[in-house]
Amino acid sequence: TTTTTRTTTTTTTTATTTTTTATTTTTTATTTTTTTTTTTTATAATTTATTTTTSPNPCSTGALSWNTSATPIVNSSQISAPSGIYFNSNNTLFIVDEYPNAVVWQLLSNAVNVTNVAGVYMSSGPSSDRFNYPQDVYVDASGNIYISDFYNYRIQKFTSGSSTGTTIAGITGQAGSAFSQFNGLRYFTFDSTDTYIYVTDYNNHRVMRYSTSSTSGTNGVLMAGNNGAGNSNTTLYCPWGIHYLPSVSNDLFITNFYGHSVIRWTPGVSSGYFVAGVPGVSGQTPMLLSYPMGIKIDTYLNIYVVDNNNHRIQMFCANSQSGITIAGTGIAGNTATQLISPRAIAFDSAMNLYVADTGNARIQKFLKL
């Protein structure tokens, strides 16, 4: 019996020959006859190639823009000094009203009037139901509300439906430089599971991380800075805004208020690198910033910066340090195209842009084009 195996390879198909031997025995006197039958089976193996197509960054192609004329959705008849703003998944807008109102407002989707969800209206203080110059707000998937409380030196967490908060970071009334303390705190950002909060510790020139389930006096973990104020890539200078989007980058994006810059910093390492503005230089050209505050990044790593003293919102396409003005004119004013000392921005699910126009005591909506 002779068995021959032949393998033929094409681009995606392999043919394999298998030999099966069947034996038939016939007995006549002393004669035995053996018959061999060969059966060939062809087996095809198919390989599927998957091609991933990446869409171009709309910022780089000029396809990312907003109407330059805004609509006020909340004005000075309801709020006094909007600081931080946040949209949840239901397109409900939350507004921190810093002073003198010292509360957090909620504006439901399609509503026209705000309602108070945290703080006591026109009453500042250190008690668990009050704030002293609140700055930023975030609402997690369970409806818990987080507030940075500047002059109470703490982060307050209000469980859904509660009128009193619990301190999860900092010590009420105690400013300091220990890792359990803040010396004034501005904005914050969260990881993708709301396990950790990252806080700009303004006068300590650093960023700290705390567990969202921690308690007052718990030590945080240093993420960036803590080398004094400065404009080098190893220091922060009164950090104000911060954003973390771990689905696209492991880095923190931080605004240096007195440094007139944005620095990108991998948490826990000793230095970062500047991605917008010129450190220590204030100005109004596309390359410069003047006292930046809030910041957001998108899934393309485009950067949106609230350029407070230039009364505008700047967009920096990924890997570009030349800003594009997407809201405001660079001149302070109260028209539909102007802003006065804006502090924060937020985007709804349709990428419409909302600006806390602090100097005009209003929230402006710029429609995505």
MARROSE-930429 format. One record per residue: residue number from 1; residue in three letters; x, y, z of N, C-alpha, C in turn. Coordinates in steps of 0.02 Angstrom, whole numbers. Example, Ala and Ser with C-alpha at 12.3 -4.5 7.8 and 13.67 -1.06 7.14 Angstrom:
# MARROSE-930429
num  residuo  nc1  nc2  nc3  cac1  cac2  cac3  cc1  cc2  cc3
1  ALA  660  -284  390  615  -225  390  660  -165  390 .
2  SER  642  -112  354  684  -53  357  645  2  394 .
***
This chain:
# MARROSE-930429
num  residuo  nc1  nc2  nc3  cac1  cac2  cac3  cc1  cc2  cc3
1  THR  42  -59  0  0  0  0  44  62  0 .
2  THR  29  108  -43  68  170  -45  23  229  -30 .
3  THR  43  270  20  1  329  38  38  392  19 .
4  THR  4  434  -18  35  497  -39  -3  555  -10 .
5  THR  33  601  26  1  660  55  23  722  17 .
6  ARG  -23  762  -7  -7  822  -45  -40  882  -12 .
7  THR  0  933  7  -28  994  38  -18  1052  -10 .
8  THR  -73  1084  -28  -71  1141  -74  -91  1204  -36 .
9  THR  -51  1257  -37  -66  1318  0  -81  1375  -48 .
10  THR  -138  1406  -41  -155  1468  -78  -155  1524  -28 .
11  THR  -184  1581  -47  -182  1640  -2  -217  1625  63 .
12  THR  -276  1593  60  -313  1583  121  -337  1511  129 .
13  THR  -323  1465  82  -352  1397  85  -297  1344  84 .
14  THR  -303  1296  128  -257  1239  131  -295  1175  115 .
15  ALA  -273  1137  66  -305  1073  49  -265  1016  79 .
16  THR  -297  972  115  -262  917  148  -291  851  122 .
17  THR  -249  804  104  -271  739  80  -264  687  135 .
18  THR  -318  653  150  -318  601  201  -331  534  168 .
19  THR  -292  482  185  -299  416  154  -330  368  203 .
20  THR  -383  336  182  -416  285  222  -411  218  186 .
21  THR  -391  166  220  -383  100  189  -437  53  212 .
22  ALA  -476  28  164  -527  -22  179  -503  -90  154 .
23  THR  -508  -141  194  -482  -208  176  -539  -258  170 .
24  THR  -542  -292  112  -592  -345  100  -556  -411  92 .
25  THR  -578  -461  130  -544  -527  126  -591  -579  96 .
26  THR  -569  -613  43  -607  -667  11  -567  -732  16 .
27  THR  -598  -783  41  -562  -846  51  -586  -899  1 .
28  THR  -541  -922  -43  -555  -977  -88  -496  -1025  -84 .
29  ALA  -510  -1082  -54  -455  -1129  -40  -402  -1093  0 .
30  THR  -341  -1084  -30  -287  -1052  8  -270  -984  -19 .
31  THR  -314  -953  -58  -299  -889  -90  -334  -832  -53 .
32  THR  -296  -780  -33  -325  -721  0  -315  -660  -44 .
33  THR  -368  -624  -58  -364  -564  -101  -378  -502  -59 .
34  THR  -334  -453  -61  -343  -391  -23  -354  -333  -71 .
35  THR  -408  -297  -61  -424  -240  -103  -417  -176  -62 .
36  THR  -380  -128  -88  -369  -65  -52  -405  -8  -88 .
37  THR  -445  28  -50  -482  86  -78  -456  149  -45 .
38  THR  -439  199  -83  -414  263  -56  -466  317  -65 .
39  THR  -484  349  -9  -534  403  -10  -500  468  8 .
40  THR  -511  519  -31  -479  584  -20  -531  635  3 .
41  THR  -516  667  59  -560  718  86  -524  785  85 .
42  ALA  -554  835  56  -524  902  53  -552  945  109 .
43  THR  -508  974  147  -528  1018  202  -506  1089  188 .
44  ALA  -551  1137  190  -534  1207  175  -533  1247  239 .
45  ALA  -479  1284  250  -474  1329  307  -478  1401  282 .
46  THR  -523  1439  309  -534  1507  285  -512  1558  337 .
47  THR  -474  1606  316  -451  1660  360  -487  1724  342 .
48  THR  -516  1757  393  -552  1820  381  -509  1878  403 .
49  ALA  -498  1924  358  -458  1984  374  -505  2040  395 .
50  THR  -488  2073  451  -528  2128  477  -490  2194  466 .
51  THR  -523  2241  436  -493  2306  423  -525  2358  467 .
52  THR  -485  2393  506  -510  2446  550  -499  2514  517 .
53  THR  -551  2551  510  -546  2617  480  -554  2671  533 .
54  THR  -506  2715  538  -508  2769  586  -531  2832  552 .
55  SER  -584  2862  578  -609  2924  548  -561  2980  562 .
56  PRO  -553  3027  516  -508  3083  527  -533  3129  583 .
57  ASN  -487  3160  617  -504  3207  670  -541  3267  639 .
58  PRO  -604  3279  657  -641  3335  626  -611  3403  642 .
59  CYS  -573  3407  697  -540  3470  713  -487  3486  661 .
60  SER  -449  3435  642  -395  3445  594  -421  3459  524 .
61  THR  -481  3434  508  -509  3445  441  -552  3507  437 .
62  GLY  -560  3542  493  -601  3602  494  -676  3589  500 .
63  ALA  -694  3527  517  -765  3508  520  -794  3514  590 .
64  LEU  -757  3540  637  -780  3544  706  -791  3617  724 .
65  SER  -854  3638  729  -868  3708  742  -935  3717  776 .
66  TRP  -946  3776  803  -1007  3793  839  -1032  3861  815 .
67  ASN  -1097  3871  822  -1126  3937  808  -1092  3988  853 .
68  THR  -1071  4043  826  -1036  4093  867  -1084  4137  907 .
69  SER  -1148  4131  893  -1198  4169  930  -1235  4121  977 .
70  ALA  -1236  4137  1041  -1263  4092  1091  -1333  4110  1113 .
71  THR  -1365  4062  1144  -1430  4072  1176  -1422  4064  1251 .
72  PRO  -1444  4113  1291  -1440  4104  1364  -1493  4055  1388 .
73  ILE  -1472  4004  1424  -1521  3956  1450  -1536  3969  1524 .
74  VAL  -1490  4002  1558  -1502  4026  1627  -1469  4094  1631 .
75  ASN  -1504  4143  1660  -1475  4210  1664  -1473  4236  1735 .
76  SER  -1457  4300  1742  -1444  4329  1808  -1506  4334  1851 .
77  SER  -1565  4320  1824  -1625  4320  1865  -1627  4257  1909 .
78  GLN  -1586  4206  1892  -1587  4144  1930  -1520  4127  1963 .
79  ILE  -1465  4151  1935  -1399  4134  1962  -1357  4197  1970 .
80  SER  -1305  4193  2010  -1264  4252  2023  -1192  4245  1998 .
81  ALA  -1159  4190  2012  -1088  4182  1992  -1075  4109  1976 .
82  PRO  -1095  4087  1916  -1084  4017  1898  -1010  4000  1894 .
83  SER  -991  3945  1925  -921  3923  1924  -916  3858  1885 .
84  GLY  -924  3800  1917  -922  3737  1881  -989  3718  1853 .
85  ILE  -989  3683  1797  -1051  3656  1768  -1038  3584  1745 .
86  TYR  -1092  3544  1745  -1085  3474  1726  -1150  3448  1697 .
87  PHE  -1145  3407  1643  -1202  3373  1613  -1199  3299  1632 .
88  ASN  -1255  3272  1655  -1257  3199  1666  -1284  3165  1604 .
89  SER  -1293  3099  1608  -1313  3060  1549  -1385  3075  1528 .
90  ASN  -1424  3106  1570  -1493  3125  1554  -1498  3196  1526 .
91  ASN  -1441  3226  1511  -1438  3295  1488  -1467  3344  1539 .
92  THR  -1460  3326  1602  -1476  3373  1656  -1413  3413  1671 .
93  LEU  -1421  3479  1675  -1364  3523  1687  -1361  3541  1761 .
94  PHE  -1302  3534  1790  -1290  3553  1860  -1244  3614  1860 .
95  ILE  -1261  3664  1901  -1225  3728  1902  -1205  3745  1973 .
96  VAL  -1140  3757  1983  -1116  3782  2047  -1122  3858  2046 .
97  ASP  -1159  3885  2094  -1169  3958  2099  -1127  3981  2159 .
98  GLU  -1067  4007  2144  -1015  4016  2195  -1035  4062  2253 .
99  TYR  -1052  4124  2237  -1065  4174  2289  -1108  4230  2261 .
100  PRO  -1155  4258  2298  -1172  4242  2368  -1221  4184  2377 .
101  ASN  -1246  4157  2320  -1297  4105  2326  -1271  4041  2359 .
102  ALA  -1209  4021  2343  -1175  3964  2375  -1216  3900  2373 .
103  VAL  -1243  3884  2314  -1283  3823  2306  -1265  3789  2240 .
104  VAL  -1294  3730  2231  -1290  3694  2168  -1360  3691  2139 .
105  TRP  -1367  3715  2078  -1431  3714  2044  -1434  3655  1996 .
106  GLN  -1496  3634  1982  -1509  3583  1932  -1557  3611  1880 .
107  LEU  -1541  3600  1816  -1586  3620  1762  -1601  3558  1721 .
108  LEU  -1662  3533  1728  -1682  3473  1692  -1685  3487  1617 .
109  SER  -1677  3435  1578  -1680  3442  1505  -1747  3473  1485 .
110  ASN  -1744  3525  1444  -1802  3561  1418  -1837  3604  1471 .
111  ALA  -1810  3608  1532  -1839  3652  1583  -1814  3723  1574 .
112  VAL  -1848  3771  1605  -1827  3841  1601  -1806  3868  1669 .
113  ASN  -1826  3835  1722  -1810  3859  1789  -1765  3809  1826 .
114  VAL  -1716  3835  1862  -1671  3793  1901  -1702  3776  1968 .
115  THR  -1679  3721  1997  -1700  3702  2065  -1637  3687  2106 .
116  ASN  -1641  3699  2171  -1585  3690  2216  -1578  3616  2235 .
117  VAL  -1518  3587  2225  -1508  3517  2243  -1455  3508  2297 .
118  ALA  -1418  3561  2314  -1368  3556  2368  -1351  3626  2392 .
119  GLY  -1341  3633  2457  -1325  3697  2487  -1387  3735  2510 .
120  VAL  -1376  3785  2552  -1431  3827  2578  -1425  3895  2545 .
121  TYR  -1477  3915  2510  -1476  3976  2470  -1456  4037  2512 .
122  MET  -1406  4074  2487  -1383  4136  2518  -1357  4126  2589 .
123  SER  -1332  4067  2604  -1307  4053  2672  -1244  4010  2668 .
124  SER  -1186  4041  2675  -1123  4005  2674  -1105  3981  2745 .
125  GLY  -1065  3928  2749  -1043  3904  2814  -1009  3837  2811 .
126  PRO  -984  3813  2868  -947  3750  2871  -989  3688  2886 .
127  SER  -1054  3697  2899  -1095  3639  2916  -1103  3593  2855 .
128  SER  -1127  3533  2868  -1129  3482  2815  -1180  3496  2760 .
129  ASP  -1224  3545  2771  -1273  3562  2719  -1257  3628  2684 .
130  ARG  -1198  3656  2698  -1180  3721  2670  -1111  3719  2637 .
131  PHE  -1098  3773  2598  -1033  3780  2565  -1005  3849  2580 .
132  ASN  -940  3856  2566  -907  3920  2571  -865  3929  2507 .
133  TYR  -895  3961  2458  -866  3969  2391  -857  3901  2356 .
134  PRO  -913  3867  2342  -908  3805  2304  -882  3818  2233 .
135  GLN  -848  3769  2204  -814  3779  2141  -838  3734  2084 .
136  ASP  -838  3668  2095  -851  3621  2041  -902  3570  2063 .
137  VAL  -933  3536  2013  -985  3487  2028  -978  3428  1980 .
138  TYR  -995  3369  2007  -998  3308  1967  -1053  3264  1996 .
139  VAL  -1088  3228  1952  -1141  3183  1973  -1128  3114  1943 .
140  ASP  -1123  3063  1986  -1107  2996  1960  -1171  2960  1938 .
141  ALA  -1162  2898  1914  -1218  2861  1885  -1271  2844  1937 .
142  SER  -1253  2845  2001  -1302  2831  2054  -1337  2894  2079 .
143  GLY  -1320  2951  2051  -1352  3013  2071  -1318  3048  2129 .
144  ASN  -1260  3023  2151  -1222  3056  2204  -1190  3120  2176 .
145  ILE  -1192  3174  2214  -1166  3238  2193  -1102  3254  2231 .
146  TYR  -1050  3273  2195  -986  3291  2225  -973  3366  2214 .
147  ILE  -951  3401  2266  -939  3473  2264  -870  3488  2293 .
148  SER  -831  3529  2258  -769  3555  2288  -786  3620  2325 .
149  ASP  -768  3622  2388  -789  3676  2435  -726  3715  2455 .
150  PHE  -712  3770  2418  -647  3803  2420  -625  3825  2490 .
151  TYR  -665  3867  2523  -643  3894  2588  -662  3850  2647 .
152  ASN  -696  3794  2635  -703  3743  2687  -651  3689  2679 .
153  TYR  -611  3693  2625  -553  3649  2615  -573  3575  2615 .
154  ARG  -625  3560  2576  -650  3491  2577  -687  3474  2512 .
155  ILE  -696  3409  2501  -741  3383  2449  -801  3354  2485 .
156  GLN  -861  3377  2465  -922  3352  2494  -959  3305  2445 .
157  LYS  -985  3250  2473  -1024  3203  2434  -1094  3200  2461 .
158  PHE  -1143  3215  2418  -1213  3211  2437  -1243  3150  2403 .
159  THR  -1262  3100  2443  -1294  3042  2414  -1361  3063  2383 .
160  SER  -1383  3026  2335  -1442  3044  2297  -1502  3059  2342 .
161  GLY  -1529  3119  2336  -1587  3139  2374  -1573  3169  2442 .
162  SER  -1509  3170  2463  -1492  3195  2530  -1478  3270  2528 .
163  SER  -1496  3305  2582  -1482  3377  2587  -1419  3391  2628 .
164  THR  -1387  3339  2654  -1325  3348  2692  -1270  3308  2660 .
165  GLY  -1210  3336  2661  -1153  3304  2629  -1107  3270  2678 .
166  THR  -1066  3225  2652  -1014  3191  2690  -946  3211  2661 .
167  THR  -900  3228  2704  -833  3247  2681  -793  3185  2663 .
168  ILE  -772  3180  2599  -733  3122  2577  -659  3139  2567 .
169  ALA  -642  3203  2570  -572  3224  2564  -564  3292  2595 .
170  GLY  -507  3303  2628  -495  3365  2663  -523  3364  2733 .
171  ILE  -510  3417  2771  -535  3425  2839  -568  3493  2844 .
172  THR  -631  3493  2863  -670  3555  2864  -635  3609  2904 .
173  GLY  -624  3666  2872  -596  3724  2906  -521  3723  2915 .
174  GLN  -488  3670  2892  -415  3665  2903  -378  3667  2836 .
175  ALA  -345  3723  2824  -301  3728  2766  -232  3701  2785 .
176  GLY  -200  3666  2740  -134  3639  2755  -103  3605  2695 .
177  SER  -42  3580  2705  -6  3548  2650  2  3473  2660 .
178  ALA  -23  3446  2716  -21  3373  2725  -64  3340  2671 .
179  PHE  -51  3277  2657  -89  3243  2604  -162  3231  2623 .
180  SER  -179  3246  2685  -249  3241  2707  -284  3309  2703 .
181  GLN  -249  3360  2679  -275  3429  2680  -270  3461  2612 .
182  PHE  -311  3514  2604  -308  3558  2546  -291  3628  2570 .
183  ASN  -264  3667  2523  -255  3738  2535  -291  3775  2479 .
184  GLY  -356  3773  2482  -397  3798  2426  -399  3745  2372 .
185  LEU  -457  3729  2347  -462  3679  2294  -512  3702  2242 .
186  ARG  -497  3688  2180  -537  3713  2124  -579  3657  2092 .
187  TYR  -555  3631  2037  -595  3584  1998  -570  3512  2008 .
188  PHE  -610  3465  1985  -591  3394  1992  -613  3354  1931 .
189  THR  -589  3292  1929  -608  3246  1876  -608  3175  1905 .
190  PHE  -638  3128  1870  -647  3060  1898  -621  3008  1848 .
191  ASP  -607  2948  1874  -590  2893  1830  -655  2864  1800 .
192  SER  -648  2814  1757  -705  2789  1719  -756  2752  1762 .
193  THR  -735  2729  1822  -780  2692  1866  -802  2732  1927 .
194  ASP  -783  2795  1929  -798  2839  1986  -768  2812  2051 .
195  THR  -713  2776  2045  -679  2750  2104  -635  2803  2136 .
196  TYR  -604  2844  2093  -558  2895  2117  -576  2964  2091 .
197  ILE  -561  3014  2133  -570  3084  2115  -501  3117  2114 .
198  TYR  -488  3157  2063  -425  3193  2056  -440  3267  2064 .
199  VAL  -405  3299  2111  -423  3367  2132  -364  3415  2122 .
200  THR  -378  3474  2094  -326  3526  2091  -322  3563  2157 .
201  ASP  -268  3552  2193  -255  3582  2259  -219  3648  2245 .
202  TYR  -259  3700  2236  -238  3764  2205  -177  3796  2237 .
203  ASN  -180  3811  2301  -124  3846  2334  -67  3801  2356 .
204  ASN  -77  3735  2351  -22  3688  2362  12  3669  2297 .
205  HIS  -14  3694  2241  17  3684  2175  27  3610  2160 .
206  ARG  -27  3572  2167  -21  3500  2156  -90  3472  2138 .
207  VAL  -89  3409  2115  -150  3371  2103  -149  3310  2148 .
208  MET  -204  3299  2184  -209  3243  2230  -265  3195  2208 .
209  ARG  -257  3131  2225  -308  3081  2211  -334  3052  2276 .
210  TYR  -401  3044  2279  -434  3014  2338  -485  2963  2314 .
211  SER  -499  2915  2356  -553  2868  2343  -619  2904  2355 .
212  THR  -669  2890  2313  -734  2920  2322  -772  2891  2382 .
213  SER  -744  2838  2411  -775  2809  2471  -735  2824  2534 .
214  SER  -687  2870  2530  -645  2886  2588  -682  2934  2634 .
215  THR  -650  2953  2689  -681  2996  2739  -634  3054  2755 .
216  SER  -661  3102  2792  -623  3162  2811  -557  3143  2845 .
217  GLY  -503  3176  2824  -438  3165  2855  -398  3109  2824 .
218  THR  -426  3074  2776  -390  3020  2743  -335  3049  2698 .
219  ASN  -276  3019  2700  -222  3042  2656  -238  3026  2583 .
220  GLY  -225  3075  2541  -230  3064  2470  -163  3041  2441 .
221  VAL  -162  3030  2376  -101  3009  2341  -82  3065  2292 .
222  LEU  -19  3085  2295  5  3138  2251  7  3113  2179 .
223  MET  -23  3153  2134  -25  3136  2063  20  3181  2021 .
224  ALA  26  3245  2040  66  3292  2000  85  3352  2043 .
225  GLY  143  3381  2029  164  3442  2063  192  3429  2132 .
226  ASN  175  3476  2178  199  3476  2247  272  3496  2253 .
227  ASN  297  3533  2203  365  3558  2204  366  3634  2209 .
228  GLY  313  3664  2236  308  3736  2238  281  3763  2173 .
229  ALA  266  3828  2172  240  3861  2112  296  3871  2062 .
230  GLY  280  3861  1997  331  3872  1947  306  3857  1877 .
231  ASN  347  3874  1828  329  3865  1758  372  3812  1723 .
232  SER  407  3771  1762  444  3715  1733  397  3656  1724 .
233  ASN  421  3604  1690  379  3545  1679  376  3498  1739 .
234  THR  408  3518  1794  404  3478  1856  361  3512  1909 .
235  THR  333  3570  1891  293  3609  1939  225  3627  1910 .
236  LEU  179  3644  1954  116  3674  1936  113  3744  1966 .
237  TYR  70  3787  1937  66  3856  1962  -8  3874  1970 .
238  CYS  -32  3861  2031  -103  3871  2046  -147  3834  1995 .
239  PRO  -144  3767  1996  -185  3728  1949  -259  3739  1962 .
240  TRP  -297  3748  1909  -368  3762  1915  -410  3707  1883 .
241  GLY  -408  3703  1817  -448  3653  1782  -411  3587  1774 .
242  ILE  -449  3533  1768  -419  3467  1758  -469  3422  1723 .
243  HIS  -444  3379  1678  -487  3330  1645  -448  3266  1634 .
244  TYR  -483  3211  1644  -455  3144  1635  -505  3103  1595 .
245  LEU  -482  3075  1539  -526  3034  1496  -489  2969  1482 .
246  PRO  -491  2922  1530  -449  2861  1525  -465  2817  1465 .
247  SER  -522  2826  1433  -537  2786  1373  -491  2803  1315 .
248  VAL  -461  2862  1316  -417  2882  1261  -346  2900  1284 .
249  SER  -337  2914  1348  -270  2932  1373  -266  2920  1448 .
250  ASN  -208  2899  1471  -197  2890  1543  -172  2953  1576 .
251  ASP  -168  3008  1539  -140  3070  1565  -193  3118  1591 .
252  LEU  -172  3160  1638  -213  3215  1662  -196  3277  1621 .
253  PHE  -247  3317  1605  -237  3380  1571  -255  3435  1621 .
254  ILE  -208  3479  1636  -214  3526  1692  -200  3597  1668 .
255  THR  -242  3645  1688  -228  3715  1674  -190  3747  1732 .
256  ASN  -139  3785  1716  -101  3824  1765  -127  3896  1761 .
257  PHE  -165  3916  1812  -198  3981  1811  -147  4038  1806 .
258  TYR  -98  4039  1850  -47  4092  1848  10  4074  1801 .
259  GLY  10  4015  1775  62  3995  1727  41  4005  1655 .
260  HIS  -24  4021  1643  -50  4035  1576  -37  3977  1528 .
261  SER  -46  3916  1552  -27  3858  1512  -70  3798  1528 .
262  VAL  -65  3747  1485  -95  3682  1496  -39  3630  1495 .
263  ILE  -37  3588  1546  14  3536  1549  -19  3468  1551 .
264  ARG  11  3421  1515  -12  3351  1513  33  3309  1557 .
265  TRP  3  3272  1603  43  3241  1656  18  3170  1669 .
266  THR  63  3121  1663  46  3053  1681  43  3048  1757 .
267  PRO  -12  3024  1786  -19  3024  1859  38  2987  1894 .
268  GLY  67  3021  1943  118  2991  1985  189  2999  1962 .
269  VAL  200  3024  1901  269  3034  1878  293  3103  1899 .
270  SER  357  3116  1889  387  3177  1916  381  3239  1872 .
271  SER  359  3230  1810  354  3288  1765  302  3276  1711 .
272  GLY  281  3330  1680  235  3327  1624  264  3364  1565 .
273  TYR  221  3378  1515  244  3420  1459  187  3466  1438 .
274  PHE  206  3525  1415  158  3577  1399  127  3564  1331 .
275  VAL  60  3572  1328  24  3559  1266  -14  3620  1240 .
276  ALA  -18  3673  1280  -50  3735  1257  -25  3793  1299 .
277  GLY  -21  3851  1268  5  3910  1302  80  3909  1308 .
278  VAL  108  3966  1324  180  3972  1337  188  3983  1412 .
279  PRO  222  3938  1448  226  3944  1521  252  4012  1544 .
280  GLY  212  4044  1586  231  4108  1615  217  4168  1571 .
281  VAL  189  4158  1511  177  4213  1465  102  4221  1453 .
282  SER  74  4278  1471  3  4293  1460  -4  4331  1394 .
283  GLY  -54  4312  1354  -64  4348  1291  -128  4326  1257 .
284  GLN  -142  4357  1199  -205  4346  1165  -197  4316  1096 .
285  THR  -136  4301  1075  -126  4269  1010  -151  4197  1012 .
286  PRO  -158  4163  954  -180  4094  955  -135  4046  994 .
287  MET  -72  4065  1004  -25  4023  1040  -26  4035  1115 .
288  LEU  -61  4087  1138  -56  4108  1208  -123  4102  1243 .
289  LEU  -119  4099  1310  -177  4099  1354  -167  4152  1407 .
290  SER  -222  4171  1440  -218  4219  1495  -263  4197  1551 .
291  TYR  -234  4168  1603  -269  4143  1662  -322  4091  1644 .
292  PRO  -300  4035  1615  -348  3982  1597  -379  3949  1658 .
293  MET  -441  3929  1650  -478  3896  1704  -500  3826  1684 .
294  GLY  -563  3818  1663  -589  3752  1647  -556  3721  1586 .
295  ILE  -560  3655  1581  -531  3619  1525  -570  3555  1512 .
296  LYS  -576  3536  1449  -604  3471  1429  -562  3444  1371 .
297  ILE  -560  3378  1365  -532  3347  1305  -585  3301  1276 .
298  ASP  -579  3286  1210  -627  3241  1179  -591  3177  1158 .
299  THR  -627  3133  1123  -600  3067  1107  -544  3070  1055 .
300  TYR  -536  3127  1021  -481  3136  975  -421  3168  1008 .
301  LEU  -427  3184  1073  -377  3220  1112  -371  3293  1091 .
302  ASN  -425  3320  1062  -429  3392  1054  -441  3422  1123 .
303  ILE  -414  3481  1135  -416  3513  1200  -458  3577  1196 .
304  TYR  -503  3585  1244  -545  3644  1249  -529  3681  1314 .
305  VAL  -509  3744  1308  -485  3781  1365  -526  3845  1375 .
306  VAL  -547  3857  1437  -580  3919  1455  -526  3971  1467 .
307  ASP  -519  4017  1420  -467  4069  1422  -497  4130  1457 .
308  ASN  -496  4127  1523  -535  4173  1565  -523  4247  1551 .
309  ASN  -461  4268  1553  -446  4339  1546  -449  4364  1474 .
310  ASN  -453  4317  1427  -463  4336  1357  -537  4330  1337 .
311  HIS  -579  4310  1383  -652  4308  1373  -670  4266  1312 .
312  ARG  -641  4207  1309  -652  4164  1251  -641  4090  1270 .
313  ILE  -664  4046  1225  -652  3974  1231  -607  3954  1173 .
314  GLN  -550  3923  1188  -502  3904  1137  -503  3828  1127 .
315  MET  -501  3808  1064  -495  3737  1046  -425  3726  1016 .
316  PHE  -390  3676  1043  -325  3657  1016  -332  3587  987 .
317  CYS  -326  3582  921  -328  3516  890  -272  3473  917 .
318  ALA  -282  3408  917  -231  3362  943  -164  3376  911 .
319  ASN  -112  3381  952  -43  3392  930  -31  3461  900 .
320  SER  -77  3508  913  -68  3577  889  -68  3623  949 .
321  GLN  -24  3672  949  -21  3722  1002  -46  3790  980 .
322  SER  -81  3791  923  -112  3852  899  -187  3846  910 .
323  GLY  -214  3889  952  -285  3885  970  -332  3915  919 .
324  ILE  -392  3888  918  -446  3914  875  -502  3938  922 .
325  THR  -524  3999  914  -577  4026  956  -644  3999  933 .
326  ILE  -679  3963  978  -744  3934  960  -802  3969  995 .
327  ALA  -788  4011  1045  -840  4050  1078  -808  4112  1108 .
328  GLY  -845  4167  1106  -818  4231  1129  -779  4265  1074 .
329  THR  -766  4329  1083  -731  4368  1032  -662  4391  1054 .
330  GLY  -645  4379  1116  -583  4405  1143  -591  4473  1176 .
331  ILE  -651  4501  1169  -667  4566  1199  -726  4556  1246 .
332  ALA  -719  4578  1308  -773  4569  1357  -836  4605  1336 .
333  GLY  -893  4572  1345  -957  4604  1328  -1015  4559  1344 .
334  ASN  -1075  4585  1337  -1135  4547  1356  -1181  4531  1297 .
335  THR  -1155  4537  1235  -1195  4518  1178  -1197  4442  1171 .
336  ALA  -1234  4418  1121  -1240  4346  1111  -1175  4314  1087 .
337  THR  -1129  4354  1062  -1065  4326  1039  -1008  4337  1088 .
338  GLN  -1022  4371  1143  -969  4390  1190  -976  4354  1257 .
339  LEU  -921  4354  1294  -918  4327  1361  -880  4376  1406 .
340  ILE  -891  4369  1471  -850  4406  1520  -824  4357  1572 .
341  SER  -759  4348  1573  -725  4306  1623  -759  4238  1632 .
342  PRO  -765  4199  1578  -795  4132  1586  -750  4087  1628 .
343  ARG  -781  4037  1659  -743  3992  1703  -744  3920  1681 .
344  ALA  -801  3896  1658  -807  3824  1646  -847  3810  1582 .
345  ILE  -838  3750  1556  -876  3728  1498  -901  3657  1509 .
346  ALA  -953  3639  1471  -979  3571  1470  -1010  3559  1402 .
347  PHE  -1014  3495  1383  -1046  3475  1321  -1104  3429  1336 .
348  ASP  -1159  3437  1299  -1214  3389  1306  -1201  3331  1258 .
349  SER  -1250  3285  1253  -1240  3225  1213  -1234  3240  1139 .
350  ALA  -1257  3299  1117  -1252  3318  1047  -1191  3362  1034 .
351  MET  -1148  3369  1083  -1087  3410  1079  -1103  3485  1073 .
352  ASN  -1163  3506  1094  -1175  3577  1102  -1133  3601  1160 .
353  LEU  -1107  3662  1154  -1061  3690  1203  -1097  3736  1251 .
354  TYR  -1086  3725  1316  -1115  3767  1368  -1058  3801  1406 .
355  VAL  -1066  3866  1417  -1013  3905  1449  -1041  3939  1512 .
356  ALA  -1004  3931  1567  -1020  3969  1627  -990  4039  1617 .
357  ASP  -1033  4084  1595  -1013  4153  1580  -1018  4193  1644 .
358  THR  -968  4185  1686  -972  4208  1755  -983  4283  1761 .
359  GLY  -946  4322  1722  -952  4394  1727  -1019  4421  1705 .
360  ASN  -1056  4382  1666  -1123  4402  1645  -1177  4365  1684 .
361  ALA  -1158  4324  1732  -1205  4286  1774  -1256  4248  1731 .
362  ARG  -1229  4208  1685  -1274  4170  1641  -1238  4108  1616 .
363  ILE  -1279  4061  1590  -1253  4002  1556  -1272  4009  1482 .
364  GLN  -1221  4009  1439  -1232  4018  1367  -1226  3951  1330 .
365  LYS  -1272  3941  1283  -1272  3880  1242  -1253  3898  1171 .
366  PHE  -1199  3865  1146  -1176  3874  1077  -1191  3809  1040 .
367  LEU  -1234  3812  990  -1254  3753  953  -1198  3725  911 .
368  LYS  -1191  3658  913  -1143  3624  870  -1168  3627  798 .
369  LEU  -1124  3645  752  -1141  3650  681  -1128  3583  646 .
***
